[in-house]
Amino acid sequence: MAASVDREEVARFDAQAATWWDADGPMRVLHRFNPVRLAYIRDEACRHFGRDPNRPFALEGLSLVDVGCGGGVLSEPLARLGASVIGLDPAEKNVAVARAHAEAEGVKADYRAETIEAVVERGERFDIVLAMEVVEHVVDRTAFLATCCAAVKPGGLLFAATLNRTMRSFALAIVGAEYVLNWLPKGTHDWDKFVKPDELTADLEAGGLQVFDTAGVMFDPLTGGWRRSRDTAVNYMVAARRD
């Protein structure tokens, strides 16, 4: 399988590697976004696998791969919930940062500087596959998602989060977040790579999965955090399963 890695994107995130765990740095929006996506994954996974989301190790015994894990900001709390986590990222500096942070925190996670294509070619399959905030950064979205789907075990789940390709997302996620508010480094996103929910659903269904939930995510200026919403015009997440 040909990797869907965009080398320019990898270089950009590699250059920012040291800032992944700085909650007030360039990744601050991701840190504020993290609680809502973590809760979504935990709750939907527990519902699907018959677990209690309030248990300390609610995901214990489940294998999980976080594709495009960056510095491990999402991988690490999922490992704390008991999941057996593999974090993949083609940017070697990201992986080094993730490993160092997990080791310092005493968190067990397997971070690898490789692609999901390489993992699938070896025959590895998982209970949970994550493609969070990565779909809009790959060269070939359809091929990438086909590979992610192939990594899902029978009865397993795939979670994806991305940005909708709307005029509102252009205004808020690019003009607002990158150029006005400076929440993100300029050039972080390419609006043409944003993905409409029906496009994402079609790709996942082509990979043999069934999308069973779509949730919007909105910034709440009153709290400075993010929350679930019915509005998918900008940020959204989906959950899909393999029967």
Backbone as CSV, one residue per row, in Angstrom:
resi,resn,N_x,N_y,N_z,CA_x,CA_y,CA_z,C_x,C_y,C_z
1,MET,0.835,-1.196,0.000,0.000,0.000,0.000,0.872,1.249,0.000
2,ALA,0.537,2.216,-0.819,1.292,3.460,-0.859,0.881,4.343,0.309
3,ALA,1.871,4.905,0.989,1.574,5.773,2.123,0.898,7.049,1.641
4,SER,-0.024,7.569,2.454,-0.734,8.807,2.116,-0.118,10.014,2.807
5,VAL,1.130,9.867,3.229,1.800,10.918,3.986,2.123,12.109,3.090
6,ASP,1.825,13.297,3.576,2.187,14.543,2.926,3.468,15.040,3.595
7,ARG,4.582,14.986,2.878,5.888,15.291,3.475,5.977,16.734,3.975
8,GLU,5.324,17.662,3.284,5.343,19.048,3.751,4.608,19.192,5.082
9,GLU,3.507,18.464,5.221,2.759,18.483,6.486,3.612,17.882,7.605
10,VAL,4.289,16.777,7.316,5.136,16.131,8.317,6.232,17.090,8.771
11,ALA,6.863,17.768,7.826,7.934,18.707,8.171,7.423,19.838,9.046
12,ARG,6.205,20.322,8.752,5.644,21.417,9.539,5.404,20.983,10.980
13,PHE,4.809,19.801,11.161,4.535,19.331,12.518,5.816,18.879,13.234
14,ASP,6.782,18.376,12.476,8.065,18.004,13.056,8.736,19.234,13.665
15,ALA,8.629,20.359,12.961,9.250,21.593,13.448,8.596,22.110,14.727
16,GLN,7.340,21.718,14.967,6.615,22.166,16.155,6.642,21.134,17.283
17,ALA,7.418,20.064,17.095,7.342,18.911,17.996,7.522,19.268,19.471
18,ALA,8.465,20.155,19.766,8.774,20.470,21.156,7.632,21.177,21.879
19,THR,6.638,21.668,21.130,5.560,22.448,21.740,4.305,21.630,22.046
20,TRP,4.319,20.326,21.736,3.093,19.532,21.867,2.468,19.607,23.253
21,TRP,3.280,19.564,24.298,2.739,19.506,25.659,2.708,20.853,26.363
22,ASP,2.945,21.924,25.599,2.825,23.271,26.147,1.373,23.718,25.976
23,ALA,0.612,23.658,27.057,-0.823,23.960,26.992,-1.109,25.412,26.628
24,ASP,-0.106,26.273,26.704,-0.285,27.676,26.344,0.453,28.033,25.054
25,GLY,1.015,27.032,24.387,1.790,27.258,23.174,0.959,27.071,21.914
26,PRO,1.621,26.759,20.798,0.915,26.610,19.514,-0.158,25.516,19.512
27,MET,-0.046,24.549,20.426,-1.020,23.456,20.478,-2.122,23.696,21.506
28,ARG,-2.254,24.923,21.988,-3.206,25.189,23.057,-4.653,24.877,22.658
29,VAL,-4.994,25.110,21.393,-6.356,24.795,20.956,-6.606,23.299,21.056
30,LEU,-5.612,22.493,20.683,-5.741,21.033,20.768,-5.926,20.589,22.215
31,HIS,-5.207,21.213,23.136,-5.349,20.857,24.552,-6.755,21.175,25.060
32,ARG,-7.317,22.268,24.605,-8.676,22.630,25.040,-9.731,21.757,24.356
33,PHE,-9.401,21.285,23.170,-10.299,20.419,22.413,-10.252,18.980,22.935
34,ASN,-9.134,18.617,23.567,-8.892,17.226,23.968,-9.972,16.625,24.866
35,PRO,-10.469,17.336,25.885,-11.467,16.714,26.761,-12.724,16.249,26.047
36,VAL,-13.189,17.024,25.048,-14.433,16.655,24.377,-14.228,15.448,23.473
37,ARG,-13.094,15.350,22.801,-12.873,14.188,21.938,-12.547,12.950,22.768
38,LEU,-11.843,13.127,23.884,-11.556,11.998,24.759,-12.845,11.416,25.329
39,ALA,-13.739,12.283,25.795,-15.015,11.821,26.349,-15.855,11.127,25.278
40,TYR,-15.821,11.643,24.058,-16.590,11.040,22.968,-16.104,9.619,22.688
41,ILE,-14.803,9.458,22.568,-14.229,8.132,22.307,-14.534,7.187,23.455
42,ARG,-14.300,7.638,24.677,-14.544,6.781,25.849,-16.007,6.348,25.926
43,ASP,-16.911,7.298,25.800,-18.333,6.991,25.987,-18.876,6.087,24.883
44,GLU,-18.523,6.373,23.633,-19.013,5.544,22.533,-18.380,4.160,22.557
45,ALA,-17.103,4.084,22.914,-16.440,2.781,23.012,-17.038,1.956,24.144
46,CYS,-17.295,2.579,25.270,-17.884,1.857,26.398,-19.296,1.381,26.066
47,ARG,-20.045,2.207,25.388,-21.396,1.803,24.982,-21.332,0.602,24.031
48,HIS,-20.400,0.649,23.099,-20.283,-0.412,22.099,-19.775,-1.718,22.698
49,PHE,-18.783,-1.620,23.571,-18.157,-2.823,24.127,-18.746,-3.241,25.472
50,GLY,-19.809,-2.552,25.908,-20.471,-2.927,27.147,-19.648,-2.646,28.387
51,ARG,-19.026,-1.479,28.420,-18.198,-1.078,29.569,-18.867,0.058,30.343
52,ASP,-18.402,0.246,31.571,-18.854,1.366,32.390,-17.874,2.517,32.204
53,PRO,-18.285,3.649,31.593,-17.348,4.751,31.346,-16.827,5.414,32.612
54,ASN,-17.474,5.145,33.735,-17.034,5.748,34.992,-15.988,4.907,35.725
55,ARG,-15.711,3.731,35.220,-14.664,2.899,35.823,-13.296,3.526,35.572
56,PRO,-12.341,3.366,36.496,-11.010,3.946,36.313,-10.297,3.446,35.059
57,PHE,-10.436,2.161,34.714,-9.765,1.593,33.544,-10.815,1.055,32.578
58,ALA,-11.663,1.971,32.114,-12.838,1.592,31.330,-12.492,0.905,30.014
59,LEU,-11.307,1.182,29.465,-10.931,0.612,28.169,-9.923,-0.527,28.294
60,GLU,-9.776,-1.055,29.479,-8.801,-2.121,29.713,-9.089,-3.331,28.816
61,GLY,-8.026,-3.855,28.223,-8.161,-5.038,27.379,-8.454,-4.738,25.926
62,LEU,-8.651,-3.461,25.578,-8.943,-3.093,24.191,-7.678,-2.572,23.513
63,SER,-7.434,-3.033,22.302,-6.292,-2.543,21.522,-6.707,-1.316,20.734
64,LEU,-5.825,-0.334,20.676,-6.151,0.954,20.058,-4.945,1.488,19.317
65,VAL,-5.163,1.989,18.116,-4.105,2.668,17.369,-4.540,4.096,17.083
66,ASP,-3.669,5.042,17.423,-3.920,6.473,17.208,-3.067,6.899,16.020
67,VAL,-3.708,7.071,14.869,-3.002,7.379,13.626,-2.753,8.881,13.540
68,GLY,-1.478,9.264,13.403,-1.129,10.678,13.432,-1.207,11.207,14.846
69,CYS,-0.530,10.524,15.756,-0.680,10.795,17.191,0.010,12.060,17.659
70,GLY,0.875,12.647,16.815,1.590,13.835,17.254,2.434,13.544,18.480
71,GLY,2.333,14.407,19.473,3.104,14.231,20.691,2.430,13.366,21.736
72,GLY,1.324,12.710,21.367,0.664,11.793,22.304,-0.376,12.437,23.193
73,VAL,-0.849,13.621,22.815,-1.793,14.359,23.658,-3.103,13.589,23.864
74,LEU,-3.535,12.826,22.864,-4.729,12.002,22.998,-4.384,10.560,23.364
75,SER,-3.300,10.049,22.834,-2.894,8.662,23.116,-2.693,8.426,24.610
76,GLU,-2.040,9.374,25.257,-1.670,9.185,26.655,-2.877,9.046,27.584
77,PRO,-3.877,9.931,27.522,-5.037,9.733,28.400,-5.828,8.467,28.078
78,LEU,-5.810,8.021,26.819,-6.492,6.767,26.476,-5.744,5.582,27.075
79,ALA,-4.419,5.670,27.113,-3.639,4.624,27.779,-3.924,4.620,29.279
80,ARG,-4.130,5.795,29.855,-4.475,5.877,31.274,-5.830,5.222,31.568
81,LEU,-6.698,5.165,30.544,-8.005,4.502,30.697,-7.899,2.990,30.536
82,GLY,-6.688,2.500,30.303,-6.473,1.053,30.266,-6.300,0.454,28.891
83,ALA,-6.501,1.246,27.833,-6.348,0.707,26.483,-4.888,0.371,26.207
84,SER,-4.676,-0.636,25.376,-3.337,-0.966,24.896,-3.093,-0.110,23.659
85,VAL,-2.319,0.968,23.813,-2.239,2.026,22.806,-0.964,1.947,21.980
86,ILE,-1.156,2.027,20.662,-0.054,2.256,19.735,-0.293,3.620,19.101
87,GLY,0.700,4.492,19.177,0.609,5.809,18.553,1.519,5.862,17.337
88,LEU,0.967,6.212,16.186,1.727,6.272,14.943,1.882,7.710,14.476
89,ASP,3.087,8.068,14.068,3.300,9.380,13.465,4.552,9.317,12.599
90,PRO,4.482,9.779,11.348,5.665,9.740,10.483,6.728,10.766,10.852
91,ALA,6.377,11.733,11.704,7.345,12.742,12.143,8.113,12.195,13.351
92,GLU,9.376,11.889,13.151,10.163,11.232,14.197,10.302,12.077,15.456
93,LYS,10.378,13.393,15.307,10.495,14.255,16.486,9.220,14.200,17.328
94,ASN,8.066,14.109,16.668,6.812,13.965,17.405,6.838,12.704,18.259
95,VAL,7.271,11.617,17.657,7.318,10.333,18.360,8.290,10.398,19.538
96,ALA,9.425,11.048,19.346,10.402,11.186,20.430,9.805,11.967,21.595
97,VAL,9.071,13.036,21.285,8.415,13.832,22.326,7.370,12.992,23.053
98,ALA,6.559,12.250,22.297,5.515,11.417,22.890,6.109,10.365,23.814
99,ARG,7.165,9.711,23.367,7.822,8.681,24.183,8.374,9.264,25.476
100,ALA,9.057,10.401,25.351,9.672,11.019,26.523,8.622,11.439,27.537
101,HIS,7.521,12.012,27.067,6.482,12.466,27.984,5.810,11.293,28.673
102,ALA,5.501,10.243,27.921,4.865,9.061,28.512,5.774,8.418,29.547
103,GLU,7.052,8.341,29.240,8.008,7.752,30.183,8.082,8.578,31.461
104,ALA,8.117,9.899,31.310,8.184,10.779,32.477,6.942,10.667,33.342
105,GLU,5.786,10.412,32.706,4.520,10.308,33.425,4.210,8.891,33.884
106,GLY,5.045,7.943,33.503,4.810,6.550,33.879,3.641,5.928,33.139
107,VAL,3.388,6.380,31.918,2.285,5.872,31.109,2.838,4.899,30.069
108,LYS,2.200,3.738,29.943,2.648,2.736,28.979,1.932,2.932,27.646
109,ALA,2.699,3.282,26.617,2.162,3.429,25.266,3.289,3.109,24.293
110,ASP,2.938,2.531,23.169,3.913,2.121,22.154,3.864,3.129,21.014
111,TYR,4.861,4.013,20.959,4.902,5.028,19.915,5.850,4.595,18.797
112,ARG,5.389,4.743,17.559,6.159,4.287,16.406,6.203,5.360,15.323
113,ALA,7.379,5.585,14.778,7.533,6.532,13.674,7.282,5.796,12.359
114,GLU,6.031,5.460,12.121,5.669,4.761,10.896,4.224,5.076,10.520
115,THR,3.792,4.530,9.398,2.473,4.832,8.872,1.490,3.701,9.158
116,ILE,0.209,4.023,9.054,-0.826,3.000,9.211,-0.741,1.987,8.073
117,GLU,-0.269,2.415,6.900,-0.111,1.482,5.785,0.858,0.368,6.138
118,ALA,1.979,0.728,6.779,2.972,-0.276,7.151,2.417,-1.232,8.195
119,VAL,1.662,-0.706,9.129,1.077,-1.521,10.194,0.065,-2.517,9.623
120,VAL,-0.781,-2.042,8.714,-1.788,-2.919,8.114,-1.141,-3.990,7.251
121,GLU,-0.073,-3.634,6.539,0.618,-4.611,5.706,1.182,-5.759,6.542
122,ARG,1.537,-5.470,7.804,2.034,-6.529,8.691,0.901,-7.382,9.252
123,GLY,-0.333,-6.975,9.016,-1.469,-7.761,9.480,-1.989,-7.384,10.847
124,GLU,-1.543,-6.248,11.395,-2.037,-5.830,12.714,-3.447,-5.252,12.589
125,ARG,-4.304,-5.632,13.524,-5.688,-5.148,13.553,-6.032,-4.734,14.979
126,PHE,-7.030,-3.835,15.128,-7.284,-3.213,16.422,-8.781,-3.146,16.734
127,ASP,-9.074,-3.105,18.034,-10.456,-2.902,18.466,-10.919,-1.481,18.158
128,ILE,-10.000,-0.521,18.277,-10.326,0.889,18.065,-9.239,1.528,17.206
129,VAL,-9.661,2.192,16.138,-8.745,2.941,15.275,-9.142,4.413,15.339
130,LEU,-8.162,5.277,15.568,-8.416,6.719,15.634,-7.763,7.426,14.456
131,ALA,-8.524,8.292,13.805,-7.994,9.176,12.768,-8.495,10.578,13.108
132,MET,-7.925,11.146,14.151,-8.405,12.401,14.725,-7.538,13.574,14.275
133,GLU,-8.170,14.543,13.606,-7.469,15.727,13.115,-6.293,15.357,12.200
134,VAL,-6.453,14.303,11.429,-5.396,13.887,10.508,-5.903,13.749,9.083
135,VAL,-7.208,13.499,8.923,-7.786,13.265,7.593,-7.511,14.426,6.646
136,GLU,-7.541,15.649,7.180,-7.363,16.834,6.339,-5.894,17.154,6.061
137,HIS,-4.982,16.278,6.501,-3.555,16.529,6.299,-2.878,15.484,5.410
138,VAL,-3.635,14.533,4.853,-3.023,13.480,4.048,-3.117,13.798,2.558
139,VAL,-2.321,13.094,1.760,-2.302,13.314,0.315,-3.539,12.731,-0.350
140,ASP,-3.882,11.514,0.013,-4.993,10.799,-0.628,-5.954,10.343,0.460
141,ARG,-6.978,11.144,0.708,-7.904,10.860,1.802,-8.587,9.504,1.652
142,THR,-9.071,9.204,0.466,-9.811,7.961,0.262,-8.932,6.744,0.502
143,ALA,-7.707,6.769,-0.012,-6.788,5.652,0.199,-6.402,5.538,1.669
144,PHE,-6.163,6.675,2.297,-5.803,6.677,3.720,-6.919,6.074,4.570
145,LEU,-8.141,6.499,4.327,-9.266,5.983,5.115,-9.536,4.513,4.824
146,ALA,-9.302,4.082,3.587,-9.455,2.658,3.267,-8.498,1.828,4.109
147,THR,-7.281,2.330,4.292,-6.300,1.623,5.104,-6.696,1.636,6.580
148,CYS,-7.179,2.784,7.055,-7.642,2.859,8.439,-8.784,1.872,8.684
149,CYS,-9.699,1.773,7.729,-10.810,0.824,7.858,-10.296,-0.609,7.906
150,ALA,-9.287,-0.901,7.094,-8.722,-2.254,7.066,-8.086,-2.629,8.394
151,ALA,-7.713,-1.615,9.194,-7.077,-1.882,10.487,-8.077,-2.223,11.590
152,VAL,-9.377,-2.073,11.312,-10.410,-2.306,12.323,-10.781,-3.794,12.376
153,LYS,-10.700,-4.369,13.549,-11.104,-5.759,13.740,-12.611,-5.927,13.513
154,PRO,-13.077,-7.127,13.196,-14.526,-7.381,13.208,-15.098,-7.026,14.578
155,GLY,-16.171,-6.268,14.590,-16.753,-5.826,15.844,-16.077,-4.606,16.432
156,GLY,-15.077,-4.059,15.714,-14.331,-2.919,16.221,-14.888,-1.582,15.777
157,LEU,-14.239,-0.510,16.238,-14.690,0.864,15.989,-13.608,1.703,15.333
158,LEU,-14.053,2.708,14.594,-13.167,3.740,14.077,-13.758,5.095,14.441
159,PHE,-12.911,5.978,14.943,-13.306,7.352,15.244,-12.486,8.296,14.368
160,ALA,-13.156,9.290,13.808,-12.461,10.305,13.024,-12.971,11.682,13.427
161,ALA,-12.084,12.655,13.380,-12.460,14.051,13.622,-11.792,14.894,12.557
162,THR,-12.528,15.824,11.999,-11.968,16.673,10.952,-12.770,17.965,10.853
163,LEU,-12.548,18.712,9.781,-13.214,19.995,9.558,-14.074,19.925,8.304
164,ASN,-15.279,20.452,8.410,-16.196,20.480,7.283,-15.756,21.551,6.280
165,ARG,-15.966,21.276,4.998,-15.585,22.222,3.949,-16.764,23.156,3.653
166,THR,-16.876,24.187,4.479,-17.943,25.171,4.346,-17.333,26.564,4.398
167,MET,-18.105,27.559,4.010,-17.615,28.926,4.104,-17.412,29.329,5.565
168,ARG,-18.222,28.760,6.435,-18.062,29.089,7.857,-16.745,28.528,8.399
169,SER,-16.381,27.323,7.956,-15.116,26.755,8.421,-13.937,27.551,7.873
170,PHE,-14.062,28.064,6.659,-12.991,28.907,6.115,-12.847,30.173,6.953
171,ALA,-13.982,30.775,7.285,-13.955,32.017,8.055,-13.428,31.808,9.469
172,LEU,-13.850,30.715,10.116,-13.491,30.504,11.519,-12.180,29.740,11.700
173,ALA,-12.014,28.629,10.968,-10.864,27.763,11.204,-9.586,28.258,10.540
174,ILE,-9.723,29.025,9.474,-8.522,29.519,8.797,-8.335,31.013,9.041
175,VAL,-9.266,31.833,8.569,-9.112,33.285,8.742,-9.091,33.643,10.226
176,GLY,-10.080,33.152,10.975,-10.170,33.494,12.384,-9.074,32.875,13.227
177,ALA,-8.944,31.534,13.173,-8.023,30.824,14.066,-6.553,31.064,13.730
178,GLU,-6.246,31.193,12.420,-4.838,31.307,12.031,-4.363,32.748,11.852
179,TYR,-5.240,33.622,11.360,-4.788,34.964,10.993,-5.267,36.074,11.915
180,VAL,-6.414,35.873,12.570,-6.933,36.928,13.448,-6.591,36.647,14.913
181,LEU,-6.972,35.459,15.385,-6.767,35.121,16.794,-5.402,34.495,17.078
182,ASN,-4.717,34.047,16.015,-3.412,33.380,16.171,-3.482,32.165,17.085
183,TRP,-4.601,31.433,17.011,-4.732,30.197,17.780,-3.833,29.103,17.207
184,LEU,-3.647,29.130,15.892,-2.863,28.115,15.197,-1.819,28.793,14.320
185,PRO,-0.681,28.126,14.082,0.303,28.698,13.162,-0.293,28.874,11.764
186,LYS,0.043,29.959,11.107,-0.470,30.210,9.754,-0.050,29.083,8.812
187,GLY,-0.990,28.632,7.997,-0.707,27.541,7.074,-0.985,26.170,7.634
188,THR,-1.526,26.097,8.860,-1.826,24.796,9.458,-2.822,24.022,8.605
189,HIS,-3.813,24.707,8.060,-4.875,24.031,7.315,-4.976,24.509,5.868
190,ASP,-5.416,23.588,5.027,-5.732,23.872,3.634,-7.229,23.606,3.475
191,TRP,-8.006,24.663,3.231,-9.469,24.518,3.179,-9.915,23.500,2.138
192,ASP,-9.177,23.391,1.034,-9.542,22.435,-0.009,-9.476,20.986,0.474
193,LYS,-8.740,20.747,1.557,-8.628,19.392,2.103,-9.660,19.112,3.198
194,PHE,-10.450,20.111,3.558,-11.515,19.878,4.524,-12.514,18.889,3.918
195,VAL,-13.233,18.176,4.778,-14.040,17.038,4.328,-15.489,17.189,4.787
196,LYS,-16.393,17.125,3.846,-17.811,17.158,4.196,-18.219,15.828,4.837
197,PRO,-19.165,15.858,5.786,-19.568,14.619,6.469,-20.020,13.511,5.531
198,ASP,-20.720,13.852,4.435,-21.166,12.800,3.528,-19.996,12.182,2.769
199,GLU,-18.930,12.967,2.529,-17.726,12.435,1.886,-17.004,11.479,2.831
200,LEU,-16.898,11.875,4.084,-16.247,11.018,5.067,-17.035,9.727,5.260
201,THR,-18.349,9.849,5.358,-19.202,8.673,5.515,-19.055,7.726,4.325
202,ALA,-19.037,8.280,3.122,-18.901,7.451,1.918,-17.577,6.692,1.908
203,ASP,-16.497,7.359,2.320,-15.186,6.692,2.366,-15.179,5.554,3.389
204,LEU,-15.781,5.807,4.535,-15.798,4.783,5.579,-16.691,3.606,5.187
205,GLU,-17.811,3.895,4.571,-18.690,2.819,4.136,-18.048,1.999,3.020
206,ALA,-17.276,2.654,2.161,-16.543,1.935,1.118,-15.513,0.994,1.730
207,GLY,-15.051,1.337,2.937,-14.094,0.494,3.650,-14.750,-0.581,4.482
208,GLY,-16.062,-0.729,4.362,-16.765,-1.797,5.057,-17.274,-1.451,6.438
209,LEU,-17.261,-0.170,6.785,-17.733,0.253,8.099,-19.103,0.915,7.983
210,GLN,-19.769,1.011,9.123,-21.064,1.686,9.193,-20.955,2.855,10.160
211,VAL,-21.180,4.067,9.674,-21.164,5.241,10.541,-22.460,5.265,11.345
212,PHE,-22.343,5.284,12.676,-23.545,5.255,13.512,-23.726,6.518,14.343
213,ASP,-22.738,7.424,14.310,-22.918,8.680,15.039,-22.059,9.771,14.420
214,THR,-22.613,10.965,14.345,-21.876,12.154,13.913,-22.164,13.259,14.914
215,ALA,-21.116,13.898,15.413,-21.278,14.934,16.436,-20.485,16.168,16.058
216,GLY,-21.128,17.314,16.122,-20.422,18.567,15.912,-19.677,18.976,17.167
217,VAL,-18.683,19.818,16.997,-17.918,20.346,18.129,-17.799,21.854,17.944
218,MET,-18.140,22.598,19.004,-18.122,24.060,18.922,-17.307,24.666,20.056
219,PHE,-16.678,25.798,19.756,-15.961,26.542,20.770,-16.953,27.349,21.598
220,ASP,-16.799,27.297,22.915,-17.674,28.041,23.822,-16.904,29.232,24.394
221,PRO,-17.160,30.439,23.922,-16.393,31.596,24.387,-16.602,31.912,25.863
222,LEU,-17.687,31.426,26.453,-17.941,31.691,27.871,-17.004,30.902,28.779
223,THR,-16.667,29.687,28.359,-15.788,28.833,29.173,-14.369,28.764,28.628
224,GLY,-14.191,29.160,27.359,-12.877,29.033,26.730,-12.565,27.613,26.317
225,GLY,-13.572,26.723,26.379,-13.375,25.328,26.006,-14.256,24.940,24.837
226,TRP,-14.310,23.658,24.563,-15.100,23.130,23.451,-16.185,22.222,23.993
227,ARG,-17.269,22.081,23.231,-18.365,21.225,23.665,-19.009,20.551,22.463
228,ARG,-19.685,19.438,22.739,-20.442,18.746,21.713,-21.586,19.624,21.233
229,SER,-21.963,19.449,19.968,-23.027,20.259,19.386,-23.673,19.485,18.242
230,ARG,-24.874,19.897,17.879,-25.509,19.340,16.681,-24.975,20.002,15.413
231,ASP,-24.283,21.092,15.576,-23.786,21.880,14.455,-22.470,21.287,13.941
232,THR,-22.483,20.750,12.725,-21.286,20.137,12.144,-20.651,21.014,11.064
233,ALA,-21.013,22.275,11.023,-20.563,23.147,9.940,-19.066,23.442,9.982
234,VAL,-18.436,23.304,11.149,-17.003,23.580,11.251,-16.269,22.304,11.683
235,ASN,-16.229,22.023,12.970,-15.572,20.804,13.470,-16.598,19.718,13.725
236,TYR,-16.234,18.481,13.438,-17.131,17.378,13.751,-16.356,16.076,13.933
237,MET,-17.013,15.111,14.582,-16.450,13.791,14.817,-17.446,12.742,14.351
238,VAL,-16.936,11.589,13.942,-17.806,10.479,13.585,-17.321,9.210,14.271
239,ALA,-18.264,8.315,14.511,-17.964,6.990,15.041,-18.538,5.965,14.071
240,ALA,-17.738,4.967,13.720,-18.162,3.930,12.769,-17.762,2.571,13.314
241,ARG,-18.483,1.540,12.897,-18.193,0.183,13.385,-18.099,-0.804,12.227
242,ARG,-17.370,-1.878,12.492,-17.340,-3.006,11.575,-18.148,-4.132,12.207
243,ASP,-19.213,-4.525,11.548,-20.087,-5.582,12.090,-19.435,-6.960,11.932
